[in-house]
Amino acid sequence: MLRKGEFLVYEKEYSNTLLMLPQPVAMCYALLANVITRYSNRMLECELITLDELTTIWDKALEKKTVPPRFMTKEDYRRVFKQIRDDNDFT
């Protein structure tokens, strides 16, 4: 957890005096997934592939067991901090 005035920097690098946050890799994967999904849907719309063929491709490509997400939303943080505050409230 970062304290006031601390920053999370990706590989301790600076780019044009701006901090490089660790989200670029995740963002690239998300954008790539979006492109692949749109391309798959477009191939189906143009009847270049059947639904059964597309389902088979996706079944082979996707991992059977996925890694659970390790990131928390702002709402998750609020809930955790509220729980910590409530647990530590001795009044």
N, C-alpha and C positions, 0 to 999 in steps of 0.2 A: 504494500500500500504506500502510496506517495504522500509525503507531507506537503504542507503549504510551501509553494515556491519551487518544488521539485518537478522535473519533467521526465517523462519516459521517452527515451531516444532510441531509435532503431540502429543497432550496431554502433552506437556512439558517433554517428556521422552527422555532419551539418551540410545542408544543401542550400546555397544562396542565403545564408544566415537564417534560414528557417529550419526548425527541428523536423527531422524525418521520423514520423511515428511508425509503430510496427504494423499498422493496418494495410500498407500497400500490397503485401503478398496475398492477404485474405481477399482484398478487393479484386486483385487480378484473377484469382480463382473464381470468385463470384461472377465477374464479367465473362470469363471463359465459359462457365457453366451456362450463362444466359445465351451466349452465341451458339453453343452446341444445341441447346434446347430449341432455340428458334430455328436453327438449320434443320433439325430433325422434324419439327412440325411442318416446315416449308416443304421438305421432301415428301412428307405424307400428303400434304395438300396438292402437290403437283403429280401425285400418283407415281412417283419414282420408286417408291417402296411401299410394301403393304404394312398394315398395322401389326400383323404377326411377325414379320421380319424385323420391324422396329422394336417390338417388345423383346424379341430374342437378342437383339444387339444390346439393348439396355440391360437386360438380365446378365449378359456376359460381362459388360463393362463395369457395372456397379458392384462395389464390395458387398458381400453378404452381411458382414458385421462392420458397422461404422463406429467411429470414435465419437463419444458424446461431446457436445460443444463445451469449450472451456471459457467462453466469454460470458460476461454478465451484462445485462441491459441496465440502464439507469434505474429502472424500476426495481430490478433485482437488488442493486446496491442500496436503494432506499429501504427496501424490506429488511435486508440483512442488518443495516445500521440501526433501524428502528428496533429490531429484535435485540441487538446488543445493548442499546440504550435501555430498553425495557428490562432486560435481564440484570443490568447493573443499577437499576433504580431502587435504592434501598429506603426511600421515603415512604 
